[in-house]
């Protein structure tokens, strides 16, 4: 979604998001990713019969995965904004 709303070829010059909208969307996506990744880690631990990791580990691991995944998305959004439409 972030890539599409920042692509000038798809949305036109006036249709792309501004910096404030992108910042809010980034926070929402980041929080959603952290919650989702921590749930996947808990589910994997339960399925494997392992003890559940503590909350600090979950937060750090989920934030790390989210940060790694955010880099290519941010680059793609930036490239879409630069393209002429």
PyMOL Python script that loads the backbone (N, CA, C, O; Angstrom):
from pymol import cmd

cmd.read_pdbstr("""\
ATOM      1  N   UNK A   1       0.832  -1.193   0.000  1.00  0.00           N
ATOM      2  CA  UNK A   1       0.000   0.000   0.000  1.00  0.00           C
ATOM      3  C   UNK A   1       0.875   1.255   0.000  1.00  0.00           C
ATOM      4  O   UNK A   1       0.613   2.208  -0.733  1.00  0.00           O
ATOM      5  N   UNK A   2       1.913   1.237   0.831  1.00  0.00           N
ATOM      6  CA  UNK A   2       2.809   2.390   0.902  1.00  0.00           C
ATOM      7  C   UNK A   2       3.479   2.639  -0.445  1.00  0.00           C
ATOM      8  O   UNK A   2       3.688   3.788  -0.834  1.00  0.00           O
ATOM      9  N   UNK A   3       3.811   1.575  -1.150  1.00  0.00           N
ATOM     10  CA  UNK A   3       4.441   1.726  -2.461  1.00  0.00           C
ATOM     11  C   UNK A   3       3.476   2.323  -3.477  1.00  0.00           C
ATOM     12  O   UNK A   3       3.862   3.171  -4.282  1.00  0.00           O
ATOM     13  N   UNK A   4       2.240   1.889  -3.440  1.00  0.00           N
ATOM     14  CA  UNK A   4       1.259   2.343  -4.429  1.00  0.00           C
ATOM     15  C   UNK A   4       0.908   3.812  -4.222  1.00  0.00           C
ATOM     16  O   UNK A   4       0.825   4.564  -5.193  1.00  0.00           O
ATOM     17  N   UNK A   5       0.702   4.231  -2.983  1.00  0.00           N
ATOM     18  CA  UNK A   5       0.277   5.618  -2.753  1.00  0.00           C
ATOM     19  C   UNK A   5       1.428   6.604  -2.886  1.00  0.00           C
ATOM     20  O   UNK A   5       1.230   7.808  -2.721  1.00  0.00           O
ATOM     21  N   UNK A   6       2.622   6.116  -3.179  1.00  0.00           N
ATOM     22  CA  UNK A   6       3.757   7.003  -3.415  1.00  0.00           C
ATOM     23  C   UNK A   6       4.310   6.874  -4.826  1.00  0.00           C
ATOM     24  O   UNK A   6       5.412   7.350  -5.098  1.00  0.00           O
ATOM     25  N   UNK A   7       3.576   6.245  -5.718  1.00  0.00           N
ATOM     26  CA  UNK A   7       4.025   6.061  -7.097  1.00  0.00           C
ATOM     27  C   UNK A   7       3.357   7.107  -7.983  1.00  0.00           C
ATOM     28  O   UNK A   7       2.144   7.076  -8.192  1.00  0.00           O
ATOM     29  N   UNK A   8       4.152   8.021  -8.495  1.00  0.00           N
ATOM     30  CA  UNK A   8       3.613   9.097  -9.344  1.00  0.00           C
ATOM     31  C   UNK A   8       2.969   8.565 -10.623  1.00  0.00           C
ATOM     32  O   UNK A   8       2.001   9.144 -11.115  1.00  0.00           O
ATOM     33  N   UNK A   9       3.492   7.479 -11.158  1.00  0.00           N
ATOM     34  CA  UNK A   9       2.925   6.927 -12.398  1.00  0.00           C
ATOM     35  C   UNK A   9       1.523   6.376 -12.160  1.00  0.00           C
ATOM     36  O   UNK A   9       0.668   6.467 -13.041  1.00  0.00           O
ATOM     37  N   UNK A  10       1.279   5.809 -10.991  1.00  0.00           N
ATOM     38  CA  UNK A  10      -0.042   5.257 -10.693  1.00  0.00           C
ATOM     39  C   UNK A  10      -1.014   6.310 -10.167  1.00  0.00           C
ATOM     40  O   UNK A  10      -2.181   6.330 -10.556  1.00  0.00           O
ATOM     41  N   UNK A  11      -0.538   7.178  -9.290  1.00  0.00           N
ATOM     42  CA  UNK A  11      -1.430   8.099  -8.585  1.00  0.00           C
ATOM     43  C   UNK A  11      -1.482   9.504  -9.192  1.00  0.00           C
ATOM     44  O   UNK A  11      -2.372  10.290  -8.868  1.00  0.00           O
ATOM     45  N   UNK A  12      -0.535   9.814 -10.065  1.00  0.00           N
ATOM     46  CA  UNK A  12      -0.480  11.166 -10.609  1.00  0.00           C
ATOM     47  C   UNK A  12       0.224  12.103  -9.636  1.00  0.00           C
ATOM     48  O   UNK A  12       0.526  11.738  -8.501  1.00  0.00           O
ATOM     49  N   UNK A  13       0.472  13.294 -10.099  1.00  0.00           N
ATOM     50  CA  UNK A  13       1.230  14.269  -9.299  1.00  0.00           C
ATOM     51  C   UNK A  13       0.508  14.657  -8.011  1.00  0.00           C
ATOM     52  O   UNK A  13       1.142  14.802  -6.966  1.00  0.00           O
ATOM     53  N   UNK A  14      -0.793  14.823  -8.077  1.00  0.00           N
ATOM     54  CA  UNK A  14      -1.538  15.284  -6.902  1.00  0.00           C
ATOM     55  C   UNK A  14      -2.036  14.154  -6.019  1.00  0.00           C
ATOM     56  O   UNK A  14      -2.562  14.408  -4.935  1.00  0.00           O
ATOM     57  N   UNK A  15      -1.880  12.903  -6.462  1.00  0.00           N
ATOM     58  CA  UNK A  15      -2.439  11.786  -5.714  1.00  0.00           C
ATOM     59  C   UNK A  15      -1.509  11.136  -4.715  1.00  0.00           C
ATOM     60  O   UNK A  15      -1.946  10.301  -3.923  1.00  0.00           O
ATOM     61  N   UNK A  16      -0.217  11.502  -4.732  1.00  0.00           N
ATOM     62  CA  UNK A  16       0.706  10.824  -3.820  1.00  0.00           C
ATOM     63  C   UNK A  16       0.613  11.406  -2.416  1.00  0.00           C
ATOM     64  O   UNK A  16       0.207  12.552  -2.224  1.00  0.00           O
ATOM     65  N   UNK A  17       0.994  10.601  -1.453  1.00  0.00           N
ATOM     66  CA  UNK A  17       0.969  11.018  -0.053  1.00  0.00           C
ATOM     67  C   UNK A  17       2.029  12.063   0.244  1.00  0.00           C
ATOM     68  O   UNK A  17       3.060  12.133  -0.425  1.00  0.00           O
ATOM     69  N   UNK A  18       1.760  12.870   1.252  1.00  0.00           N
ATOM     70  CA  UNK A  18       2.747  13.810   1.747  1.00  0.00           C
ATOM     71  C   UNK A  18       3.595  13.160   2.836  1.00  0.00           C
ATOM     72  O   UNK A  18       3.374  12.005   3.200  1.00  0.00           O
ATOM     73  N   UNK A  19       4.552  13.901   3.347  1.00  0.00           N
ATOM     74  CA  UNK A  19       5.471  13.378   4.360  1.00  0.00           C
ATOM     75  C   UNK A  19       4.738  13.004   5.647  1.00  0.00           C
ATOM     76  O   UNK A  19       5.044  11.975   6.250  1.00  0.00           O
ATOM     77  N   UNK A  20       3.781  13.820   6.075  1.00  0.00           N
ATOM     78  CA  UNK A  20       3.058  13.529   7.327  1.00  0.00           C
ATOM     79  C   UNK A  20       2.233  12.248   7.191  1.00  0.00           C
ATOM     80  O   UNK A  20       2.214  11.425   8.106  1.00  0.00           O
ATOM     81  N   UNK A  21       1.562  12.079   6.072  1.00  0.00           N
ATOM     82  CA  UNK A  21       0.774  10.859   5.852  1.00  0.00           C
ATOM     83  C   UNK A  21       1.667   9.628   5.821  1.00  0.00           C
ATOM     84  O   UNK A  21       1.313   8.582   6.365  1.00  0.00           O
ATOM     85  N   UNK A  22       2.831   9.757   5.181  1.00  0.00           N
ATOM     86  CA  UNK A  22       3.762   8.638   5.131  1.00  0.00           C
ATOM     87  C   UNK A  22       4.309   8.302   6.507  1.00  0.00           C
ATOM     88  O   UNK A  22       4.506   7.128   6.821  1.00  0.00           O
ATOM     89  N   UNK A  23       4.557   9.310   7.333  1.00  0.00           N
ATOM     90  CA  UNK A  23       5.064   9.063   8.687  1.00  0.00           C
ATOM     91  C   UNK A  23       4.022   8.321   9.526  1.00  0.00           C
ATOM     92  O   UNK A  23       4.350   7.363  10.227  1.00  0.00           O
ATOM     93  N   UNK A  24       2.776   8.766   9.451  1.00  0.00           N
ATOM     94  CA  UNK A  24       1.712   8.097  10.214  1.00  0.00           C
ATOM     95  C   UNK A  24       1.515   6.668   9.709  1.00  0.00           C
ATOM     96  O   UNK A  24       1.381   5.737  10.503  1.00  0.00           O
ATOM     97  N   UNK A  25       1.500   6.500   8.382  1.00  0.00           N
ATOM     98  CA  UNK A  25       1.342   5.161   7.819  1.00  0.00           C
ATOM     99  C   UNK A  25       2.515   4.270   8.226  1.00  0.00           C
ATOM    100  O   UNK A  25       2.326   3.089   8.517  1.00  0.00           O
ATOM    101  N   UNK A  26       3.712   4.825   8.246  1.00  0.00           N
ATOM    102  CA  UNK A  26       4.886   4.058   8.664  1.00  0.00           C
ATOM    103  C   UNK A  26       4.791   3.576  10.099  1.00  0.00           C
ATOM    104  O   UNK A  26       5.164   2.443  10.401  1.00  0.00           O
ATOM    105  N   UNK A  27       4.294   4.429  10.985  1.00  0.00           N
ATOM    106  CA  UNK A  27       4.122   4.034  12.386  1.00  0.00           C
ATOM    107  C   UNK A  27       3.080   2.926  12.503  1.00  0.00           C
ATOM    108  O   UNK A  27       3.289   1.946  13.218  1.00  0.00           O
ATOM    109  N   UNK A  28       1.971   3.080  11.810  1.00  0.00           N
ATOM    110  CA  UNK A  28       0.906   2.064  11.855  1.00  0.00           C
ATOM    111  C   UNK A  28       1.418   0.728  11.322  1.00  0.00           C
ATOM    112  O   UNK A  28       1.188  -0.314  11.935  1.00  0.00           O
ATOM    113  N   UNK A  29       2.106   0.756  10.193  1.00  0.00           N
ATOM    114  CA  UNK A  29       2.649  -0.470   9.615  1.00  0.00           C
ATOM    115  C   UNK A  29       3.700  -1.076  10.543  1.00  0.00           C
ATOM    116  O   UNK A  29       3.735  -2.292  10.726  1.00  0.00           O
ATOM    117  N   UNK A  30       4.552  -0.241  11.125  1.00  0.00           N
ATOM    118  CA  UNK A  30       5.578  -0.725  12.044  1.00  0.00           C
ATOM    119  C   UNK A  30       4.996  -1.420  13.264  1.00  0.00           C
ATOM    120  O   UNK A  30       5.443  -2.506  13.635  1.00  0.00           O
ATOM    121  N   UNK A  31       4.012  -0.807  13.883  1.00  0.00           N
ATOM    122  CA  UNK A  31       3.372  -1.417  15.055  1.00  0.00           C
ATOM    123  C   UNK A  31       2.685  -2.722  14.669  1.00  0.00           C
ATOM    124  O   UNK A  31       2.773  -3.714  15.393  1.00  0.00           O
ATOM    125  N   UNK A  32       2.006  -2.718  13.535  1.00  0.00           N
ATOM    126  CA  UNK A  32       1.349  -3.933  13.066  1.00  0.00           C
ATOM    127  C   UNK A  32       2.350  -5.052  12.818  1.00  0.00           C
ATOM    128  O   UNK A  32       2.104  -6.205  13.174  1.00  0.00           O
ATOM    129  N   UNK A  33       3.475  -4.709  12.210  1.00  0.00           N
ATOM    130  CA  UNK A  33       4.516  -5.711  11.949  1.00  0.00           C
ATOM    131  C   UNK A  33       5.102  -6.261  13.253  1.00  0.00           C
ATOM    132  O   UNK A  33       5.297  -7.470  13.381  1.00  0.00           O
ATOM    133  N   UNK A  34       5.378  -5.394  14.206  1.00  0.00           N
ATOM    134  CA  UNK A  34       5.932  -5.851  15.484  1.00  0.00           C
ATOM    135  C   UNK A  34       4.962  -6.803  16.167  1.00  0.00           C
ATOM    136  O   UNK A  34       5.374  -7.846  16.675  1.00  0.00           O
ATOM    137  N   UNK A  35       3.688  -6.459  16.185  1.00  0.00           N
ATOM    138  CA  UNK A  35       2.688  -7.339  16.798  1.00  0.00           C
ATOM    139  C   UNK A  35       2.582  -8.668  16.050  1.00  0.00           C
ATOM    140  O   UNK A  35       2.497  -9.727  16.672  1.00  0.00           O
ATOM    141  N   UNK A  36       2.587  -8.614  14.730  1.00  0.00           N
ATOM    142  CA  UNK A  36       2.474  -9.828  13.928  1.00  0.00           C
ATOM    143  C   UNK A  36       3.675 -10.745  14.071  1.00  0.00           C
ATOM    144  O   UNK A  36       3.521 -11.956  14.225  1.00  0.00           O
ATOM    145  N   UNK A  37       4.881 -10.168  14.019  1.00  0.00           N
ATOM    146  CA  UNK A  37       6.089 -10.986  14.140  1.00  0.00           C
ATOM    147  C   UNK A  37       6.186 -11.605  15.532  1.00  0.00           C
ATOM    148  O   UNK A  37       6.589 -12.760  15.668  1.00  0.00           O
ATOM    149  N   UNK A  38       5.822 -10.853  16.561  1.00  0.00           N
ATOM    150  CA  UNK A  38       5.862 -11.429  17.913  1.00  0.00           C
ATOM    151  C   UNK A  38       4.849 -12.563  18.057  1.00  0.00           C
ATOM    152  O   UNK A  38       5.113 -13.540  18.759  1.00  0.00           O
ATOM    153  N   UNK A  39       3.702 -12.445  17.407  1.00  0.00           N
ATOM    154  CA  UNK A  39       2.712 -13.531  17.442  1.00  0.00           C
ATOM    155  C   UNK A  39       3.228 -14.769  16.717  1.00  0.00           C
ATOM    156  O   UNK A  39       2.998 -15.893  17.163  1.00  0.00           O
ATOM    157  N   UNK A  40       3.927 -14.566  15.597  1.00  0.00           N
ATOM    158  CA  UNK A  40       4.492 -15.700  14.854  1.00  0.00           C
ATOM    159  C   UNK A  40       5.563 -16.394  15.694  1.00  0.00           C
ATOM    160  O   UNK A  40       5.626 -17.623  15.726  1.00  0.00           O
ATOM    161  N   UNK A  41       6.401 -15.613  16.373  1.00  0.00           N
ATOM    162  CA  UNK A  41       7.437 -16.206  17.227  1.00  0.00           C
ATOM    163  C   UNK A  41       6.796 -17.013  18.357  1.00  0.00           C
ATOM    164  O   UNK A  41       7.239 -18.123  18.653  1.00  0.00           O
ATOM    165  N   UNK A  42       5.765 -16.466  18.984  1.00  0.00           N
ATOM    166  CA  UNK A  42       5.064 -17.203  20.056  1.00  0.00           C
ATOM    167  C   UNK A  42       4.445 -18.493  19.516  1.00  0.00           C
ATOM    168  O   UNK A  42       4.542 -19.546  20.148  1.00  0.00           O
ATOM    169  N   UNK A  43       3.812 -18.406  18.352  1.00  0.00           N
ATOM    170  CA  UNK A  43       3.182 -19.590  17.760  1.00  0.00           C
ATOM    171  C   UNK A  43       4.225 -20.646  17.419  1.00  0.00           C
ATOM    172  O   UNK A  43       3.994 -21.835  17.635  1.00  0.00           O
ATOM    173  N   UNK A  44       5.370 -20.223  16.888  1.00  0.00           N
ATOM    174  CA  UNK A  44       6.430 -21.173  16.552  1.00  0.00           C
ATOM    175  C   UNK A  44       6.963 -21.848  17.811  1.00  0.00           C
ATOM    176  O   UNK A  44       7.217 -23.052  17.808  1.00  0.00           O
ATOM    177  N   UNK A  45       7.134 -21.086  18.880  1.00  0.00           N
ATOM    178  CA  UNK A  45       7.623 -21.657  20.133  1.00  0.00           C
ATOM    179  C   UNK A  45       6.613 -22.654  20.698  1.00  0.00           C
ATOM    180  O   UNK A  45       6.997 -23.716  21.188  1.00  0.00           O
ATOM    181  N   UNK A  46       5.348 -22.324  20.634  1.00  0.00           N
ATOM    182  CA  UNK A  46       4.306 -23.229  21.125  1.00  0.00           C
ATOM    183  C   UNK A  46       4.253 -24.502  20.290  1.00  0.00           C
ATOM    184  O   UNK A  46       4.145 -25.601  20.833  1.00  0.00           O
ATOM    185  N   UNK A  47       4.329 -24.353  18.960  1.00  0.00           N
ATOM    186  CA  UNK A  47       4.282 -25.525  18.081  1.00  0.00           C
ATOM    187  C   UNK A  47       5.488 -26.427  18.281  1.00  0.00           C
ATOM    188  O   UNK A  47       5.377 -27.647  18.161  1.00  0.00           O
ATOM    189  N   UNK A  48       6.632 -25.842  18.583  1.00  0.00           N
ATOM    190  CA  UNK A  48       7.848 -26.625  18.785  1.00  0.00           C
ATOM    191  C   UNK A  48       7.942 -27.196  20.196  1.00  0.00           C
ATOM    192  O   UNK A  48       8.847 -27.975  20.493  1.00  0.00           O
ATOM    193  N   UNK A  49       7.015 -26.815  21.060  1.00  0.00           N
ATOM    194  CA  UNK A  49       7.047 -27.280  22.438  1.00  0.00           C
ATOM    195  C   UNK A  49       8.112 -26.587  23.275  1.00  0.00           C
ATOM    196  O   UNK A  49       8.464 -27.054  24.358  1.00  0.00           O
ATOM    197  N   UNK A  50       8.617 -25.483  22.774  1.00  0.00           N
ATOM    198  CA  UNK A  50       9.650 -24.726  23.493  1.00  0.00           C
ATOM    199  C   UNK A  50       8.977 -23.740  24.452  1.00  0.00           C
ATOM    200  O   UNK A  50       7.815 -23.379  24.268  1.00  0.00           O
ATOM    201  N   UNK A  51       9.706 -23.318  25.457  1.00  0.00           N
ATOM    202  CA  UNK A  51       9.134 -22.297  26.344  1.00  0.00           C
ATOM    203  C   UNK A  51       8.970 -20.976  25.600  1.00  0.00           C
ATOM    204  O   UNK A  51       9.747 -20.655  24.700  1.00  0.00           O
ATOM    205  N   UNK A  52       7.970 -20.232  25.980  1.00  0.00           N
ATOM    206  CA  UNK A  52       7.730 -18.948  25.329  1.00  0.00           C
ATOM    207  C   UNK A  52       8.847 -17.974  25.682  1.00  0.00           C
ATOM    208  O   UNK A  52       9.267 -17.906  26.837  1.00  0.00           O
ATOM    209  N   UNK A  53       9.329 -17.221  24.699  1.00  0.00           N
ATOM    210  CA  UNK A  53      10.370 -16.231  24.989  1.00  0.00           C
ATOM    211  C   UNK A  53       9.802 -15.075  25.820  1.00  0.00           C
ATOM    212  O   UNK A  53       8.601 -14.804  25.801  1.00  0.00           O
ATOM    213  N   UNK A  54      10.697 -14.406  26.548  1.00  0.00           N
ATOM    214  CA  UNK A  54      10.219 -13.281  27.359  1.00  0.00           C
ATOM    215  C   UNK A  54       9.860 -12.095  26.460  1.00  0.00           C
ATOM    216  O   UNK A  54      10.247 -12.041  25.292  1.00  0.00           O
ATOM    217  N   UNK A  55       9.127 -11.170  27.019  1.00  0.00           N
ATOM    218  CA  UNK A  55       8.590 -10.053  26.243  1.00  0.00           C
ATOM    219  C   UNK A  55       9.686  -9.162  25.660  1.00  0.00           C
ATOM    220  O   UNK A  55       9.537  -8.656  24.548  1.00  0.00           O
ATOM    221  N   UNK A  56      10.768  -8.965  26.381  1.00  0.00           N
ATOM    222  CA  UNK A  56      11.849  -8.122  25.875  1.00  0.00           C
ATOM    223  C   UNK A  56      12.461  -8.734  24.613  1.00  0.00           C
ATOM    224  O   UNK A  56      12.718  -8.029  23.637  1.00  0.00           O
ATOM    225  N   UNK A  57      12.692 -10.042  24.637  1.00  0.00           N
ATOM    226  CA  UNK A  57      13.229 -10.722  23.452  1.00  0.00           C
ATOM    227  C   UNK A  57      12.265 -10.574  22.282  1.00  0.00           C
ATOM    228  O   UNK A  57      12.685 -10.280  21.163  1.00  0.00           O
ATOM    229  N   UNK A  58      10.974 -10.778  22.537  1.00  0.00           N
ATOM    230  CA  UNK A  58       9.978 -10.653  21.473  1.00  0.00           C
ATOM    231  C   UNK A  58       9.991  -9.256  20.867  1.00  0.00           C
ATOM    232  O   UNK A  58       9.946  -9.102  19.647  1.00  0.00           O
ATOM    233  N   UNK A  59      10.053  -8.249  21.713  1.00  0.00           N
ATOM    234  CA  UNK A  59      10.048  -6.876  21.229  1.00  0.00           C
ATOM    235  C   UNK A  59      11.280  -6.585  20.379  1.00  0.00           C
ATOM    236  O   UNK A  59      11.168  -6.001  19.301  1.00  0.00           O
ATOM    237  N   UNK A  60      12.452  -6.990  20.859  1.00  0.00           N
ATOM    238  CA  UNK A  60      13.693  -6.729  20.126  1.00  0.00           C
ATOM    239  C   UNK A  60      13.721  -7.506  18.809  1.00  0.00           C
ATOM    240  O   UNK A  60      14.081  -6.952  17.770  1.00  0.00           O
ATOM    241  N   UNK A  61      13.347  -8.777  18.848  1.00  0.00           N
ATOM    242  CA  UNK A  61      13.356  -9.593  17.629  1.00  0.00           C
ATOM    243  C   UNK A  61      12.347  -9.067  16.609  1.00  0.00           C
ATOM    244  O   UNK A  61      12.667  -8.954  15.425  1.00  0.00           O
ATOM    245  N   UNK A  62      11.151  -8.751  17.051  1.00  0.00           N
ATOM    246  CA  UNK A  62      10.124  -8.256  16.132  1.00  0.00           C
ATOM    247  C   UNK A  62      10.510  -6.894  15.561  1.00  0.00           C
ATOM    248  O   UNK A  62      10.287  -6.638  14.378  1.00  0.00           O
ATOM    249  N   UNK A  63      11.081  -6.025  16.378  1.00  0.00           N
ATOM    250  CA  UNK A  63      11.521  -4.718  15.883  1.00  0.00           C
ATOM    251  C   UNK A  63      12.663  -4.882  14.886  1.00  0.00           C
ATOM    252  O   UNK A  63      12.728  -4.153  13.897  1.00  0.00           O
ATOM    253  N   UNK A  64      13.559  -5.827  15.135  1.00  0.00           N
ATOM    254  CA  UNK A  64      14.656  -6.076  14.199  1.00  0.00           C
ATOM    255  C   UNK A  64      14.160  -6.567  12.857  1.00  0.00           C
ATOM    256  O   UNK A  64      14.603  -6.085  11.814  1.00  0.00           O
ATOM    257  N   UNK A  65      13.250  -7.517  12.873  1.00  0.00           N
ATOM    258  CA  UNK A  65      12.684  -8.037  11.617  1.00  0.00           C
ATOM    259  C   UNK A  65      11.933  -6.932  10.880  1.00  0.00           C
ATOM    260  O   UNK A  65      12.047  -6.806   9.661  1.00  0.00           O
ATOM    261  N   UNK A  66      11.173  -6.139  11.615  1.00  0.00           N
ATOM    262  CA  UNK A  66      10.429  -5.035  11.004  1.00  0.00           C
ATOM    263  C   UNK A  66      11.382  -4.022  10.378  1.00  0.00           C
ATOM    264  O   UNK A  66      11.137  -3.540   9.273  1.00  0.00           O
ATOM    265  N   UNK A  67      12.457  -3.701  11.071  1.00  0.00           N
ATOM    266  CA  UNK A  67      13.441  -2.765  10.531  1.00  0.00           C
ATOM    267  C   UNK A  67      14.087  -3.273   9.263  1.00  0.00           C
ATOM    268  O   UNK A  67      14.273  -2.514   8.311  1.00  0.00           O
ATOM    269  N   UNK A  68      14.432  -4.552   9.239  1.00  0.00           N
ATOM    270  CA  UNK A  68      15.051  -5.135   8.040  1.00  0.00           C
ATOM    271  C   UNK A  68      14.068  -5.116   6.864  1.00  0.00           C
ATOM    272  O   UNK A  68      14.460  -4.815   5.737  1.00  0.00           O
ATOM    273  N   UNK A  69      12.819  -5.429   7.117  1.00  0.00           N
ATOM    274  CA  UNK A  69      11.819  -5.436   6.044  1.00  0.00           C
ATOM    275  C   UNK A  69      11.432  -4.033   5.597  1.00  0.00           C
ATOM    276  O   UNK A  69      10.976  -3.851   4.468  1.00  0.00           O
ATOM    277  N   UNK A  70      11.606  -3.047   6.458  1.00  0.00           N
ATOM    278  CA  UNK A  70      11.221  -1.673   6.113  1.00  0.00           C
ATOM    279  C   UNK A  70      12.160  -1.035   5.105  1.00  0.00           C
ATOM    280  O   UNK A  70      11.745  -0.152   4.354  1.00  0.00           O
ATOM    281  N   UNK A  71      13.408  -1.460   5.070  1.00  0.00           N
ATOM    282  CA  UNK A  71      14.391  -0.825   4.184  1.00  0.00           C
ATOM    283  C   UNK A  71      13.998  -0.939   2.709  1.00  0.00           C
ATOM    284  O   UNK A  71      13.949   0.088   2.032  1.00  0.00           O
ATOM    285  N   UNK A  72      13.715  -2.134   2.173  1.00  0.00           N
ATOM    286  CA  UNK A  72      13.350  -2.190   0.751  1.00  0.00           C
ATOM    287  C   UNK A  72      12.020  -1.502   0.448  1.00  0.00           C
ATOM    288  O   UNK A  72      11.842  -0.964  -0.645  1.00  0.00           O
ATOM    289  N   UNK A  73      11.095  -1.512   1.388  1.00  0.00           N
ATOM    290  CA  UNK A  73       9.811  -0.842   1.160  1.00  0.00           C
ATOM    291  C   UNK A  73      10.019   0.671   1.080  1.00  0.00           C
ATOM    292  O   UNK A  73       9.451   1.330   0.209  1.00  0.00           O
ATOM    293  N   UNK A  74      10.821   1.215   1.974  1.00  0.00           N
ATOM    294  CA  UNK A  74      11.094   2.653   1.951  1.00  0.00           C
ATOM    295  C   UNK A  74      11.825   3.047   0.668  1.00  0.00           C
ATOM    296  O   UNK A  74      11.534   4.089   0.081  1.00  0.00           O
ATOM    297  N   UNK A  75      12.763   2.225   0.240  1.00  0.00           N
ATOM    298  CA  UNK A  75      13.471   2.514  -1.019  1.00  0.00           C
ATOM    299  C   UNK A  75      12.519   2.484  -2.202  1.00  0.00           C
ATOM    300  O   UNK A  75      12.582   3.351  -3.073  1.00  0.00           O
ATOM    301  N   UNK A  76      11.648   1.505  -2.238  1.00  0.00           N
ATOM    302  CA  UNK A  76      10.674   1.418  -3.329  1.00  0.00           C
ATOM    303  C   UNK A  76       9.724   2.607  -3.346  1.00  0.00           C
ATOM    304  O   UNK A  76       9.394   3.125  -4.412  1.00  0.00           O
ATOM    305  N   UNK A  77       9.285   3.041  -2.171  1.00  0.00           N
ATOM    306  CA  UNK A  77       8.405   4.202  -2.095  1.00  0.00           C
ATOM    307  C   UNK A  77       9.134   5.456  -2.577  1.00  0.00           C
ATOM    308  O   UNK A  77       8.555   6.279  -3.287  1.00  0.00           O
ATOM    309  N   UNK A  78      10.385   5.599  -2.198  1.00  0.00           N
ATOM    310  CA  UNK A  78      11.166   6.755  -2.618  1.00  0.00           C
ATOM    311  C   UNK A  78      11.364   6.752  -4.138  1.00  0.00           C
ATOM    312  O   UNK A  78      11.285   7.802  -4.776  1.00  0.00           O
ATOM    313  N   UNK A  79      11.620   5.580  -4.713  1.00  0.00           N
ATOM    314  CA  UNK A  79      11.802   5.496  -6.162  1.00  0.00           C
ATOM    315  C   UNK A  79      10.491   5.805  -6.893  1.00  0.00           C
ATOM    316  O   UNK A  79      10.501   6.449  -7.942  1.00  0.00           O
ATOM    317  N   UNK A  80       9.368   5.346  -6.340  1.00  0.00           N
ATOM    318  CA  UNK A  80       8.068   5.636  -6.953  1.00  0.00           C
ATOM    319  C   UNK A  80       7.751   7.115  -6.939  1.00  0.00           C
ATOM    320  O   UNK A  80       7.126   7.617  -7.872  1.00  0.00           O
ATOM    321  N   UNK A  81       8.171   7.831  -5.893  1.00  0.00           N
ATOM    322  CA  UNK A  81       7.928   9.278  -5.816  1.00  0.00           C
ATOM    323  C   UNK A  81       8.759  10.028  -6.849  1.00  0.00           C
ATOM    324  O   UNK A  81       8.343  11.079  -7.336  1.00  0.00           O
ATOM    325  N   UNK A  82       9.931   9.494  -7.186  1.00  0.00           N
ATOM    326  CA  UNK A  82      10.828  10.178  -8.118  1.00  0.00           C
ATOM    327  C   UNK A  82      10.395  10.012  -9.566  1.00  0.00           C
ATOM    328  O   UNK A  82      10.691  10.863 -10.405  1.00  0.00           O
ATOM    329  N   UNK A  83       9.690   8.913  -9.867  1.00  0.00           N
ATOM    330  CA  UNK A  83       9.282   8.657 -11.264  1.00  0.00           C
ATOM    331  C   UNK A  83       8.306   9.710 -11.732  1.00  0.00           C
ATOM    332  O   UNK A  83       7.433  10.136 -10.976  1.00  0.00           O
ATOM    333  N   UNK A  84       8.445  10.122 -12.944  1.00  0.00           N
ATOM    334  CA  UNK A  84       7.513  11.084 -13.530  1.00  0.00           C
ATOM    335  C   UNK A  84       6.253  10.409 -14.004  1.00  0.00           C
ATOM    336  O   UNK A  84       6.285   9.232 -14.363  1.00  0.00           O
ATOM    337  N   UNK A  85       5.155  11.110 -14.017  1.00  0.00           N
ATOM    338  CA  UNK A  85       3.916  10.471 -14.420  1.00  0.00           C
ATOM    339  C   UNK A  85       3.193  11.181 -15.448  1.00  0.00           C
ATOM    340  O   UNK A  85       2.126  10.737 -15.873  1.00  0.00           O
TER     341      UNK A  85
END
""", "prot")
cmd.dss("prot")
cmd.show_as("cartoon", "prot")
cmd.util.cbc("prot")
cmd.orient("prot")
